[in-house]
Amino acid sequence: MMLDGPVQTVGVARTQGDRVRDLELVEALNFVVLIVDVPGFGEHELKATVTEETICVEGPTFSVSQTLSCRVTPSTVETQYRNGVLSVKATKVE
């Protein structure tokens, strides 16, 4: 997933439990991306749910939710899973 244009990391968290190690929220001019480090899980084990104000990622033994500082359009969500990292991208509401 390419992040063109200026971006700002607006939140970073580390967790110890259930194999979620890093969580990063990146905000660009027109979209936000939640990046979750989930080693040991397969793509088919993960579920991303997006509302206008939150992004939630669930696996068999964990659930993480990030409240957004802006509103997004849930129908624009794109996900990418590669090497134990899940990225969830959504377009901001204009």
ABEGO torsion letter per residue (X at the ends): XBBBEBBBBABBBBBABGGBABBBBBBBAABBBBBBBBBGBBAAABBBBBBAABBBBBBAABBBBBBBABBBBAAABBBBBBGGBBBBBBBBBX
